[in-house]
């Protein structure tokens, strides 16, 4: 494979790491439709943002780092199914903790709470499936992101999203259909990147998409 393609695949894998998906969806909701949230002050918003990012991403990363330091995992790539057991359990518990907190917080809308529940279900399903095959966690995240965002855009959007150019006064709006198209392409790019890096077989990627999609559909069913 050409070096350029491998670099592209690595960049996509890092940017759309499974642990980044919840913060991305949260950031989109706060950015595109802040009226959904019941923040009474900027300080309260800041505390919630830090809590979400810490619980969904930083704490799991610290837990995996500790496991690596103790020799329980060989690398952050988690090449074998056995290495994934500890990280999946710890991540699932952190996600469950996050869900309990956002579900009981009146300032957090169902538009985000259901996604956290779906992500939690996905992690524990991945833990079960991991006993039989090295399912793609990136594909699980991609499938969950696509499904959750599709429901959010269809149910909690005004039909478009304002996009502001940083450090300028320029803003334009993007239709929900265009955003869904972009998300579909991104989900495909994530799975393709994992195949290009030979990190997974095609069935492991397709299985990951399926787990991510079904987990979010179950969460939607529970909430709505």
C-alpha positions in Angstrom: 0.0 0.0 0.0 1.4 3.5 -0.9 2.7 5.4 2.1 0.2 8.3 1.5 -2.7 5.9 1.9 -1.3 4.4 5.1 -0.8 7.9 6.6 -4.4 8.8 5.6 -5.7 5.6 7.3 -3.7 6.3 10.5 -5.0 9.9 10.6 -8.6 8.8 10.2 -8.2 6.1 12.8 -6.8 8.6 15.3 -9.2 11.4 14.7 -12.2 9.0 14.9 -11.0 6.8 17.7 -14.0 5.2 19.4 -13.4 7.1 22.6 -13.7 10.4 20.7 -17.2 9.7 19.4 -19.3 10.7 22.5 -17.4 14.0 23.0 -17.9 14.7 19.2 -21.7 14.2 19.4 -21.9 16.2 22.6 -19.9 19.0 21.0 -22.2 19.0 18.0 -25.3 19.3 20.1 -23.9 22.2 22.2 -22.6 23.9 19.1 -25.6 23.4 16.8 -28.6 23.6 19.3 -27.6 24.9 22.7 -31.2 25.6 23.5 -31.7 21.9 24.1 -29.5 22.2 27.3 -30.6 23.8 30.5 -27.3 25.5 31.3 -27.9 28.4 33.7 -24.4 29.8 33.4 -21.2 29.5 31.4 -19.6 27.9 34.5 -22.2 25.2 34.6 -21.7 24.5 30.9 -17.9 24.3 31.4 -18.3 21.9 34.3 -20.5 19.6 32.2 -18.2 19.8 29.2 -15.2 18.8 31.3 -17.2 16.0 32.9 -18.3 14.5 29.6 -14.8 14.7 28.0 -13.1 13.3 31.2 -15.5 10.4 31.7 -16.0 9.4 28.1 -12.4 9.8 26.9 -9.7 10.8 29.5 -10.5 8.3 32.2 -10.7 5.3 29.9 -7.3 6.4 28.3 -5.8 6.7 31.8 -7.1 3.3 32.7 -5.7 1.7 29.6 -2.4 3.5 30.2 -2.3 2.0 33.7 -2.9 -1.4 32.3 -0.1 -1.0 29.9 2.2 0.2 32.6 1.3 -2.9 34.6 1.9 -5.2 31.6 -1.7 -6.2 31.3 -1.8 -4.9 27.7 1.1 -4.8 25.3 0.2 -1.7 23.4 -2.6 0.9 22.9 -3.5 -0.8 19.6 -4.9 -3.8 21.6 -4.0 -6.2 18.9 -5.4 -9.4 20.5 -8.9 -10.1 21.7 -7.5 -11.0 25.2 -5.9 -7.6 25.5 -9.2 -5.9 24.9 -11.0 -7.5 27.9 -9.7 -5.1 30.6 -10.0 -1.9 28.5 -13.6 -2.8 27.4 -14.7 -3.5 30.9 -13.2 -0.3 32.3 -14.6 1.8 29.4 -18.0 0.2 29.8 -18.1 1.1 33.4 -17.0 4.7 32.7 -19.7 5.0 30.0 -22.3 3.6 32.4 -21.2 6.1 35.1 -21.5 8.9 32.5 -25.0 7.7 31.5 -26.2 7.6 35.1 -25.0 11.1 35.6 -26.4 12.6 32.4 -29.7 10.8 32.8 -30.3 12.3 36.2 -29.1 15.8 35.2 -32.1 18.0 34.1 -29.8 20.2 32.1 -28.9 17.4 29.8 -31.4 16.6 27.0 -32.6 13.1 25.9 -30.9 13.9 22.6 -27.6 13.3 24.3 -28.6 10.8 27.0 -29.9 8.2 24.6 -26.6 8.3 22.7 -24.6 7.7 25.8 -26.9 4.7 26.6 -26.4 3.4 23.1 -22.6 3.7 23.4 -22.7 1.9 26.7 -24.7 -0.9 25.3 -22.3 -1.1 22.3 -19.2 -1.5 24.6 -20.7 -4.4 26.6 -21.9 -6.0 23.4 -18.4 -5.7 22.0 -17.1 -7.4 25.2 -19.4 -10.4 24.5 -18.6 -10.6 20.8 -14.9 -10.2 21.5 -14.9 -13.7 22.9 -15.5 -15.0 19.4 -13.9 -12.5 17.0 -11.8 -9.4 17.1 -14.7 -7.0 16.2 -13.7 -3.6 15.0 -14.2 -1.0 17.8 -13.7 1.8 15.3 -16.6 0.4 13.1 -18.8 0.2 16.2 -18.1 3.8 17.0 -18.7 4.8 13.3 -22.0 2.8 13.1 -23.2 4.3 16.4 -22.2 7.8 15.4 -24.0 7.6 12.1 -27.2 6.1 13.6 -27.3 8.4 16.6 -26.6 11.5 14.6 -29.2 10.6 12.0 -31.8 10.4 14.8 -30.6 13.6 16.3 -30.8 15.5 13.0 -34.2 14.1 12.2 -35.7 14.8 15.6 -33.9 17.7 17.2 -32.8 19.9 14.4 -34.3 22.8 12.5 -33.4 21.3 9.1 -29.9 22.9 9.0 -26.9 23.6 11.1 -25.0 26.9 11.2 -21.2 26.5 10.7 -19.0 29.4 11.8 -15.6 30.0 10.3 -13.1 30.4 13.2 -11.7 33.8 13.8 -14.1 35.4 11.3 -17.6 36.7 11.3 -18.5 34.4 8.4 -21.2 31.8 8.9 -23.3 29.6 6.6 -25.8 26.9 7.2 -25.5 23.2 6.1 -28.7 21.2 5.5 -29.3 18.1 7.5 -29.2 16.0 4.3 -25.8 17.2 3.5 -24.6 16.5 7.1 -26.0 13.0 6.9 -24.2 12.5 3.6 -20.9 13.6 5.2 -21.5 11.3 8.2 -22.2 8.4 5.8 -18.9 9.1 4.0 -17.0 9.4 7.3 -18.4 6.1 8.6 -17.3 4.4 5.4 -13.9 6.1 5.5 -13.4 4.8 9.1 -14.1 1.2 8.2 -11.9 1.5 5.0 -9.0 2.9 7.1 -9.1 -0.1 9.4 -9.1 -2.5 6.4 -6.2 -0.5 4.7 -4.1 -0.9 7.9 -5.0 -4.7 8.0 -6.2 -4.2 11.5 -9.4 -6.2 10.8 -11.0 -8.6 8.4 -14.0 -7.3 6.4 -16.4 -9.4 8.5 -15.0 -7.8 11.7 -15.7 -4.3 10.3 -19.2 -5.1 9.1 -19.9 -6.8 12.4 -18.8 -3.6 14.1 -21.1 -1.4 12.1 -24.0 -3.8 13.0 -23.3 -3.7 16.7 -23.0 0.1 16.7 -26.2 0.6 14.7 -28.2 -1.9 16.8 -27.0 -0.5 20.1 -28.2 3.0 19.2 -31.6 1.6 17.9 -32.1 -0.1 21.2 -31.3 3.1 23.1 -33.7 5.0 20.9 -36.4 2.4 21.6 -35.8 2.7 25.4 -35.9 6.5 25.4 -38.6 7.3 22.9 
